């Protein structure tokens, strides 16, 4: 099975579940890069880019780095995991407790751009490779666009809906090679219009 080009960030406490007591995959949609390399995703030609995801999370967790606009996406989402405003020490505990992976294995040319149907399909094998290797128990996807493009083949099974404030969130699960399943759901993308206190209620119900 094809391995990912953009290697996942795996927190040092992910395997034990960290502060959540559960192995949680945070699933973003894509990176964006202005270089526009025609062979993006070729690890032989761009080996240094394989650490892109780890670099992004590392920059977010580096207190010495100036705060940039994109970082608010991570901030709002981490608050929805714990249900309150967070400080630096807790921020580190949160992200060291989870895995973060971007689904698309080629970079987009700018923020909020969607991949092609072919790019989503080519990302299925790397996604399953990560699932089978790191065996998350829960997957929380960022955004309904990504959710609609995630694989729904033989390994997928519909789950129980979560309804809070008359809004229904659909869930399901993926079979893992060797046994077990990874439950999955999607939140609104945390970059815009994201109510972290509402989504905390949904996530808490999902993780029960």
C-alpha positions in Angstrom: 0.0 0.0 0.0 1.3 3.5 -0.9 2.7 5.5 2.0 1.9 9.2 2.4 4.1 11.9 1.0 3.2 14.3 3.8 4.1 12.3 6.9 1.7 12.7 9.8 2.5 14.6 13.0 2.3 12.1 15.8 2.3 13.5 19.3 4.6 11.9 21.8 1.6 10.7 23.9 -0.6 9.6 21.0 0.0 5.9 21.4 -1.3 6.0 25.1 -4.1 8.4 24.2 -2.5 11.2 26.2 -4.9 13.5 28.1 -7.9 12.0 26.2 -7.2 8.4 26.9 -8.0 7.6 23.3 -6.0 7.6 20.0 -7.4 10.5 18.0 -6.6 11.4 14.4 -7.2 15.0 13.4 -7.7 15.0 9.7 -7.1 18.2 7.7 -7.7 18.5 4.0 -4.6 19.9 2.4 -1.5 22.0 2.7 -1.0 24.9 0.4 2.3 26.0 -1.2 3.1 28.7 -3.7 6.0 26.9 -5.3 3.7 25.1 -7.8 6.0 22.2 -8.4 4.6 20.0 -11.2 5.9 16.9 -9.4 4.5 17.7 -5.9 4.1 14.5 -4.0 7.2 12.9 -5.4 9.3 12.0 -2.3 12.3 11.3 -4.4 12.4 14.8 -5.8 11.1 16.7 -2.8 12.1 14.6 0.2 12.4 17.8 2.4 8.6 18.4 1.9 7.7 15.1 3.5 8.1 16.9 6.9 5.7 19.7 5.9 2.9 18.6 8.3 5.3 18.2 11.2 6.7 21.7 10.5 3.3 23.3 10.5 2.4 21.8 13.9 5.9 22.6 15.2 5.5 26.3 14.2 2.1 26.5 15.9 3.5 25.1 19.1 6.6 27.3 19.1 6.0 30.2 21.5 8.8 32.1 19.9 7.1 32.1 16.4 5.0 35.2 15.6 1.3 34.4 15.6 0.0 34.1 12.0 -3.6 34.1 10.8 -3.7 30.4 10.0 -2.9 29.5 13.5 -6.4 30.5 14.7 -7.7 27.4 12.9 -5.6 25.2 15.3 -6.5 27.4 18.3 -10.3 27.1 17.7 -10.1 23.4 17.1 -8.0 22.6 20.2 -10.6 24.5 22.3 -13.4 22.4 20.9 -11.5 19.3 22.1 -11.4 20.4 25.7 -14.3 22.8 25.9 -12.6 25.9 27.3 -10.0 28.5 26.4 -6.4 27.1 26.4 -3.0 28.3 27.4 0.4 27.3 26.3 1.0 24.4 28.6 -2.3 22.8 27.9 -1.9 23.5 24.1 1.2 21.3 24.1 -0.6 18.6 26.1 -3.4 18.6 23.6 -1.4 18.3 20.5 1.1 15.8 22.0 -1.9 13.6 22.6 -3.2 13.4 19.0 -2.1 12.7 15.5 -2.6 15.3 12.7 -2.6 14.3 9.1 -3.6 16.1 5.9 -5.6 14.0 3.5 -4.5 15.3 0.1 -1.0 14.3 -0.8 -0.3 17.1 -3.2 -0.3 20.7 -2.0 -2.9 23.3 -3.2 -1.8 26.6 -4.7 -3.6 28.6 -2.1 -5.8 28.4 1.0 -9.4 27.0 0.7 -8.7 25.5 -2.7 -10.2 22.0 -3.4 -8.3 19.2 -5.0 -9.3 17.4 -8.1 -11.3 14.2 -8.0 -8.2 12.4 -9.1 -6.1 13.9 -6.3 -8.7 12.8 -3.7 -8.8 9.2 -5.1 -4.9 9.0 -5.2 -4.9 9.9 -1.5 -7.0 7.0 -0.5 -4.2 4.4 -0.3 -1.9 6.7 1.8 -4.8 7.4 4.1 -5.5 3.7 4.7 -1.8 3.2 5.2 -1.8 5.7 8.0 -4.9 4.1 9.6 -3.4 0.6 9.5 0.0 1.7 10.9 -1.1 4.1 13.6 -4.6 2.6 14.3 -6.6 5.6 15.6 -9.8 4.9 17.4 -11.4 8.1 16.4 -11.1 10.4 13.3 -12.2 14.0 13.3 -12.2 15.5 9.8 -12.0 19.2 9.2 -14.8 20.3 6.9 -17.8 18.9 5.0 -16.0 19.2 1.6 -13.3 16.7 2.9 -16.0 14.5 4.5 -17.8 14.2 1.2 -14.6 13.0 -0.6 -13.4 10.5 2.0 -13.5 6.8 0.9 -16.8 5.0 1.3 -15.9 1.5 0.1 -15.9 -1.9 1.7 -14.0 -0.7 4.8 -16.7 1.9 5.6 -19.7 1.4 7.8 -22.3 4.0 8.7 -22.6 4.9 12.4 -25.1 6.6 14.7 -26.1 10.2 14.1 -25.4 12.9 16.7 -28.0 15.6 16.9 -27.4 18.6 19.1 -29.5 21.9 18.8 -31.4 20.3 15.9 -28.2 19.9 13.9 -27.4 16.4 12.8 -23.8 15.2 12.5 -23.3 11.9 10.6 -20.7 9.3 11.8 -19.3 6.1 10.6 -16.2 3.9 10.9 -13.4 2.4 8.9 -12.3 -1.2 9.4 -8.6 -1.5 10.3 -6.4 -4.3 8.9 -5.9 -6.9 11.7 -9.2 -6.0 13.4 -10.8 -3.1 15.1 -12.5 0.0 13.7 -11.8 3.8 13.6 -14.9 5.9 14.2 -15.1 9.0 12.0 -17.1 12.3 12.0 -16.6 15.8 10.5 -16.7 19.2 12.1 -17.2 22.4 10.3 -13.9 23.6 9.1 -12.3 25.5 12.0 -10.9 28.3 9.7 -14.2 30.2 9.5 -17.5 30.3 11.3 -16.5 27.8 13.9 -18.2 27.7 17.3 -15.8 25.8 19.4 -18.1 25.6 22.4 -20.9 24.0 20.2 -18.5 21.6 18.5 -17.1 20.6 21.9 -20.5 19.2 22.8 -20.6 17.2 19.5 -17.0 15.9 19.9 -17.7 14.9 23.6 -20.7 12.9 22.4 -18.7 11.3 19.6 -15.8 10.3 22.0 -18.0 8.6 24.6 
